[in-house]
Structures are given as C-alpha cells and as structure tokens.
Amino acid sequence: MRVPRLIGLMAMDAREAAKQQGVLLAAPDRPDFHHTVVDYVVRQYPQPGAEVPRGAVVTVWFDLGEGEGGGGAGVREPRVPPPPRGGMQRELDEPGDPYAVSPA
C-alpha cells in the first residue's frame, strides 16, 4: 500500500486519513498526539506515495525543524538607514526645478 499525503492536514484529519489507509501514526514532537486537534502536519516520513506494508508506522511532525521554513512571510525589520524619500522623482530633476542638481 502507499503512504497517504498527510502534510498540511490538521492532526485530527491526519489521524482519520491514516486510519482509512491502514497505517499507524507517531508524532515525536507531540506526546499528547491523540488529543491534538488543530495543529498542522509540516513533515512526514516515509514520504507520500512510498510503498509500505499495512500497519506500518508513519511519523509526522507538527513543528518545523532547525533551519526549515524560517522567514517566509514573517515579521520584517525596518531597514537602517531607510531609503531616501521621493523614489524615482528624486532621480531626475523636474523641468524648471529651481533647485536642480544636474546642469540644465
């Protein structure tokens, strides 16, 4: 039989999918896995689609490991120093600007 794709499922849905496919689940980062409901599976082993015997154990993780997925769309720190104000308008002098930087 093939291992189901559990990544992205909530814990309760992953348990149900595993039960339907005839595999057992283990979650080393969740000792209370059988009571976990809304955490999402972020990793699994063996990979989805791998051939395993019925009753095999599929290990799932709910927390990203060291160096995995960090950064994505997280909080962004402000740049120091900030970029100059004005954007493209500051690049070129306006026609007739009395304070033109480049000679006219």
TIRO-2110 file (N, C-alpha, C; in Angstrom, 1 decimal):
// TIRO-2110
0.8, -1.2, 0.0, N, 1, A
0.0, 0.0, 0.0, CA, 1, A
0.9, 1.2, 0.0, C, 1, A
0.3, 2.4, -0.4, N, 2, A
1.0, 3.6, -0.5, CA, 2, A
0.7, 4.5, 0.7, C, 2, A
1.7, 5.3, 1.1, N, 3, A
1.6, 6.2, 2.3, CA, 3, A
0.8, 7.4, 1.8, C, 3, A
-0.3, 7.8, 2.6, N, 4, A
-1.1, 8.9, 2.2, CA, 4, A
-0.3, 10.2, 2.4, C, 4, A
-0.7, 11.3, 1.7, N, 5, A
-0.1, 12.6, 2.0, CA, 5, A
-0.8, 13.2, 3.2, C, 5, A
0.0, 13.5, 4.2, N, 6, A
-0.6, 14.0, 5.5, CA, 6, A
-0.1, 15.4, 5.7, C, 6, A
0.9, 15.9, 5.0, N, 7, A
1.4, 17.3, 5.2, CA, 7, A
0.3, 18.3, 4.8, C, 7, A
0.1, 19.2, 5.7, N, 8, A
-0.9, 20.2, 5.5, CA, 8, A
-2.3, 19.9, 6.2, C, 8, A
-2.4, 18.7, 6.6, N, 9, A
-3.7, 18.3, 7.3, CA, 9, A
-3.6, 18.6, 8.8, C, 9, A
-4.7, 18.9, 9.4, N, 10, A
-4.8, 19.1, 10.8, CA, 10, A
-4.6, 17.7, 11.5, C, 10, A
-4.2, 17.7, 12.7, N, 11, A
-3.9, 16.4, 13.4, CA, 11, A
-5.1, 15.5, 13.3, C, 11, A
-6.3, 16.0, 13.6, N, 12, A
-7.5, 15.0, 13.6, CA, 12, A
-7.7, 14.5, 12.2, C, 12, A
-7.5, 15.3, 11.1, N, 13, A
-7.7, 14.8, 9.8, CA, 13, A
-6.6, 13.8, 9.4, C, 13, A
-5.4, 14.1, 9.9, N, 14, A
-4.3, 13.2, 9.6, CA, 14, A
-4.5, 11.8, 10.2, C, 14, A
-5.0, 11.8, 11.4, N, 15, A
-5.4, 10.5, 12.1, CA, 15, A
-6.4, 9.8, 11.3, C, 15, A
-7.4, 10.5, 10.8, N, 16, A
-8.5, 9.8, 10.1, CA, 16, A
-8.0, 9.3, 8.8, C, 16, A
-7.2, 10.1, 8.1, N, 17, A
-6.6, 9.6, 6.8, CA, 17, A
-5.7, 8.4, 7.0, C, 17, A
-4.9, 8.4, 8.0, N, 18, A
-4.1, 7.2, 8.3, CA, 18, A
-4.9, 6.0, 8.6, C, 18, A
-5.9, 6.2, 9.4, N, 19, A
-6.8, 5.1, 9.7, CA, 19, A
-7.4, 4.5, 8.5, C, 19, A
-7.9, 5.3, 7.6, N, 20, A
-8.5, 4.8, 6.4, CA, 20, A
-7.6, 4.1, 5.5, C, 20, A
-6.3, 4.5, 5.5, N, 21, A
-5.3, 3.9, 4.6, CA, 21, A
-4.6, 2.7, 5.3, C, 21, A
-4.9, 2.5, 6.6, N, 22, A
-4.3, 1.3, 7.3, CA, 22, A
-2.9, 1.5, 7.8, C, 22, A
-2.5, 2.7, 8.1, N, 23, A
-1.2, 3.0, 8.7, CA, 23, A
-1.4, 3.6, 10.1, C, 23, A
-0.4, 3.4, 10.9, N, 24, A
-0.3, 4.0, 12.2, CA, 24, A
0.5, 5.3, 12.2, C, 24, A
0.1, 6.2, 13.1, N, 25, A
0.9, 7.5, 13.2, CA, 25, A
1.6, 7.6, 14.5, C, 25, A
2.8, 8.2, 14.4, N, 26, A
3.6, 8.5, 15.5, CA, 26, A
4.0, 10.0, 15.4, C, 26, A
4.0, 10.7, 16.5, N, 27, A
4.4, 12.1, 16.5, CA, 27, A
5.3, 12.4, 17.6, C, 27, A
6.7, 12.3, 17.4, N, 28, A
7.6, 12.5, 18.4, CA, 28, A
7.6, 13.9, 19.1, C, 28, A
7.1, 14.9, 18.4, N, 29, A
7.1, 16.3, 19.0, CA, 29, A
5.8, 16.6, 19.7, C, 29, A
4.9, 15.6, 19.7, N, 30, A
3.6, 15.8, 20.4, CA, 30, A
3.3, 14.5, 21.2, C, 30, A
3.7, 14.5, 22.5, N, 31, A
3.4, 13.3, 23.3, CA, 31, A
1.9, 13.1, 23.5, C, 31, A
1.1, 14.2, 23.4, N, 32, A
-0.3, 14.1, 23.6, CA, 32, A
-1.0, 14.1, 22.2, C, 32, A
-0.4, 13.4, 21.2, N, 33, A
-0.8, 13.4, 19.8, CA, 33, A
-2.3, 13.0, 19.7, C, 33, A
-2.7, 12.0, 20.5, N, 34, A
-4.1, 11.5, 20.3, CA, 34, A
-5.1, 12.5, 20.8, C, 34, A
-4.7, 13.6, 21.5, N, 35, A
-5.6, 14.6, 21.9, CA, 35, A
-5.4, 15.9, 21.1, C, 35, A
-4.4, 15.9, 20.3, N, 36, A
-4.1, 17.1, 19.5, CA, 36, A
-5.2, 17.2, 18.4, C, 36, A
-5.7, 18.5, 18.2, N, 37, A
-6.8, 18.7, 17.2, CA, 37, A
-6.3, 19.6, 16.1, C, 37, A
-5.9, 20.8, 16.4, N, 38, A
-5.8, 21.8, 15.3, CA, 38, A
-4.4, 22.1, 14.8, C, 38, A
-3.4, 21.4, 15.3, N, 39, A
-2.0, 21.6, 14.8, CA, 39, A
-1.9, 21.0, 13.4, C, 39, A
-1.1, 21.5, 12.6, N, 40, A
-1.0, 21.1, 11.2, CA, 40, A
0.3, 20.3, 11.0, C, 40, A
0.2, 19.2, 10.2, N, 41, A
1.4, 18.4, 9.9, CA, 41, A
2.3, 19.2, 9.0, C, 41, A
3.6, 19.3, 9.3, N, 42, A
4.5, 20.0, 8.5, CA, 42, A
5.5, 19.1, 7.8, C, 42, A
5.7, 17.9, 8.3, N, 43, A
6.6, 16.9, 7.8, CA, 43, A
6.1, 15.5, 8.0, C, 43, A
6.5, 14.6, 7.2, N, 44, A
6.2, 13.2, 7.4, CA, 44, A
7.2, 12.3, 6.9, C, 44, A
7.4, 11.1, 7.5, N, 45, A
8.3, 10.0, 7.0, CA, 45, A
7.6, 8.7, 7.2, C, 45, A
7.6, 7.8, 6.2, N, 46, A
8.0, 8.0, 4.9, CA, 46, A
7.2, 9.0, 4.1, C, 46, A
7.8, 9.4, 2.9, N, 47, A
7.2, 10.4, 2.1, CA, 47, A
5.9, 9.9, 1.5, C, 47, A
5.0, 10.8, 1.1, N, 48, A
3.7, 10.4, 0.5, CA, 48, A
4.0, 9.5, -0.8, C, 48, A
3.2, 8.5, -1.0, N, 49, A
3.4, 7.6, -2.1, CA, 49, A
4.3, 6.5, -2.0, C, 49, A
5.1, 6.4, -0.9, N, 50, A
6.1, 5.3, -0.6, CA, 50, A
5.3, 4.1, -0.4, C, 50, A
5.8, 2.9, -0.8, N, 51, A
5.2, 1.6, -0.6, CA, 51, A
5.6, 1.1, 0.8, C, 51, A
4.6, 0.8, 1.6, N, 52, A
4.8, 0.3, 3.0, CA, 52, A
3.8, -0.9, 3.2, C, 52, A
4.1, -1.8, 4.1, N, 53, A
3.1, -2.8, 4.4, CA, 53, A
2.0, -2.2, 5.3, C, 53, A
0.8, -2.9, 5.2, N, 54, A
-0.3, -2.4, 6.0, CA, 54, A
0.1, -2.5, 7.5, C, 54, A
-0.3, -1.4, 8.2, N, 55, A
0.0, -1.3, 9.7, CA, 55, A
1.4, -0.7, 9.9, C, 55, A
2.1, -0.2, 8.9, N, 56, A
3.4, 0.4, 9.1, CA, 56, A
3.2, 1.8, 9.8, C, 56, A
4.2, 2.2, 10.5, N, 57, A
4.1, 3.5, 11.2, CA, 57, A
4.6, 4.6, 10.3, C, 57, A
3.8, 5.7, 10.3, N, 58, A
4.2, 6.9, 9.6, CA, 58, A
4.5, 7.9, 10.6, C, 58, A
5.6, 8.5, 10.6, N, 59, A
6.0, 9.6, 11.6, CA, 59, A
5.6, 10.9, 11.1, C, 59, A
4.9, 11.7, 11.8, N, 60, A
4.5, 13.1, 11.4, CA, 60, A
5.1, 14.1, 12.5, C, 60, A
5.4, 15.3, 12.0, N, 61, A
5.9, 16.3, 12.9, CA, 61, A
5.0, 17.6, 12.7, C, 61, A
4.8, 18.3, 13.8, N, 62, A
4.0, 19.5, 13.7, CA, 62, A
4.8, 20.7, 13.9, C, 62, A
6.0, 20.6, 14.2, N, 63, A
6.9, 21.8, 14.3, CA, 63, A
8.0, 21.7, 13.3, C, 63, A
8.4, 22.8, 12.7, N, 64, A
9.5, 22.8, 11.7, CA, 64, A
10.8, 22.6, 12.5, C, 64, A
11.7, 21.8, 11.8, N, 65, A
13.0, 21.6, 12.4, CA, 65, A
13.9, 22.8, 12.3, C, 65, A
15.1, 22.7, 12.9, N, 66, A
16.0, 23.8, 12.8, CA, 66, A
16.4, 24.1, 11.4, C, 66, A
16.3, 25.4, 11.0, N, 67, A
16.6, 25.8, 9.6, CA, 67, A
15.6, 25.5, 8.6, C, 67, A
14.4, 25.0, 8.9, N, 68, A
13.4, 24.7, 8.0, CA, 68, A
12.3, 25.8, 8.0, C, 68, A
12.0, 26.3, 6.8, N, 69, A
10.9, 27.2, 6.7, CA, 69, A
10.9, 28.5, 7.4, C, 69, A
12.0, 28.8, 8.1, N, 70, A
12.0, 30.1, 8.8, CA, 70, A
12.1, 31.2, 7.9, C, 70, A
11.4, 32.3, 8.2, N, 71, A
11.5, 33.5, 7.4, CA, 71, A
10.3, 33.8, 6.6, C, 71, A
9.9, 32.9, 5.7, N, 72, A
8.7, 33.0, 4.9, CA, 72, A
8.1, 34.4, 4.8, C, 72, A
7.0, 34.6, 5.4, N, 73, A
6.3, 35.8, 5.4, CA, 73, A
6.2, 36.4, 6.8, C, 73, A
7.2, 36.2, 7.6, N, 74, A
7.2, 36.6, 9.0, CA, 74, A
7.4, 38.1, 9.1, C, 74, A
7.6, 38.6, 10.3, N, 75, A
7.8, 40.0, 10.6, CA, 75, A
9.1, 40.5, 10.0, C, 75, A
9.0, 41.6, 9.4, N, 76, A
10.1, 42.2, 8.7, CA, 76, A
10.6, 43.4, 9.6, C, 76, A
11.9, 43.4, 9.7, N, 77, A
12.5, 44.5, 10.5, CA, 77, A
12.8, 45.7, 9.5, C, 77, A
12.6, 46.9, 10.1, N, 78, A
12.9, 48.1, 9.2, CA, 78, A
14.3, 48.1, 8.7, C, 78, A
14.5, 48.6, 7.5, N, 79, A
15.9, 48.8, 7.0, CA, 79, A
16.5, 50.0, 7.7, C, 79, A
17.8, 49.9, 8.1, N, 80, A
18.5, 51.0, 8.6, CA, 80, A
19.8, 51.2, 7.8, C, 80, A
20.1, 52.3, 7.3, N, 81, A
19.2, 53.5, 7.2, CA, 81, A
18.1, 53.3, 6.2, C, 81, A
17.0, 54.0, 6.4, N, 82, A
15.9, 53.9, 5.5, CA, 82, A
16.2, 54.5, 4.1, C, 82, A
15.6, 54.0, 3.0, N, 83, A
15.9, 54.5, 1.7, CA, 83, A
15.5, 56.0, 1.6, C, 83, A
16.1, 56.8, 0.7, N, 84, A
15.8, 58.2, 0.6, CA, 84, A
14.3, 58.4, 0.2, C, 84, A
13.8, 59.5, 0.7, N, 85, A
12.4, 59.8, 0.3, CA, 85, A
12.3, 60.3, -1.1, C, 85, A
11.1, 60.0, -1.7, N, 86, A
10.9, 60.6, -3.1, CA, 86, A
11.0, 59.6, -4.2, C, 86, A
11.7, 58.5, -4.0, N, 87, A
11.8, 57.4, -5.0, CA, 87, A
12.3, 57.9, -6.3, C, 87, A
11.6, 57.6, -7.4, N, 88, A
12.0, 57.9, -8.8, CA, 88, A
12.0, 59.4, -9.0, C, 88, A
11.1, 60.2, -8.4, N, 89, A
11.1, 61.6, -8.6, CA, 89, A
12.4, 62.3, -8.2, C, 89, A
13.1, 61.7, -7.3, N, 90, A
14.3, 62.3, -6.8, CA, 90, A
15.5, 61.9, -7.8, C, 90, A
15.3, 60.9, -8.6, N, 91, A
16.3, 60.5, -9.5, CA, 91, A
16.6, 61.5, -10.6, C, 91, A
15.5, 62.1, -11.2, N, 92, A
15.5, 63.0, -12.3, CA, 92, A
15.0, 64.4, -11.8, C, 92, A
15.6, 65.4, -12.3, N, 93, A
15.1, 66.8, -11.9, CA, 93, A
13.8, 67.1, -12.7, C, 93, A
12.9, 67.7, -12.0, N, 94, A
11.7, 68.2, -12.7, CA, 94, A
12.1, 69.4, -13.6, C, 94, A
11.4, 69.4, -14.8, N, 95, A
11.6, 70.6, -15.6, CA, 95, A
11.3, 71.9, -14.9, C, 95, A
12.3, 72.8, -15.0, N, 96, A
12.1, 74.1, -14.4, CA, 96, A
12.3, 74.1, -12.9, C, 96, A
12.9, 73.1, -12.3, N, 97, A
13.2, 73.0, -10.9, CA, 97, A
14.3, 74.0, -10.5, C, 97, A
14.0, 75.0, -9.6, N, 98, A
15.0, 76.0, -9.3, CA, 98, A
16.1, 75.3, -8.5, C, 98, A
15.9, 74.1, -7.9, N, 99, A
17.0, 73.5, -7.2, CA, 99, A
17.6, 72.3, -7.9, C, 99, A
17.7, 72.4, -9.2, N, 100, A
18.2, 71.2, -10.0, CA, 100, A
19.6, 70.9, -9.6, C, 100, A
19.9, 69.6, -9.5, N, 101, A
21.2, 69.1, -9.1, CA, 101, A
22.1, 69.1, -10.3, C, 101, A
21.6, 68.6, -11.4, N, 102, A
22.4, 68.5, -12.6, CA, 102, A
22.2, 69.8, -13.5, C, 102, A
23.3, 70.1, -14.2, N, 103, A
23.2, 71.3, -15.0, CA, 103, A
22.1, 71.2, -16.1, C, 103, A
21.4, 72.2, -16.4, N, 104, A
20.3, 72.1, -17.3, CA, 104, A
20.7, 72.3, -18.7, C, 104, A
END
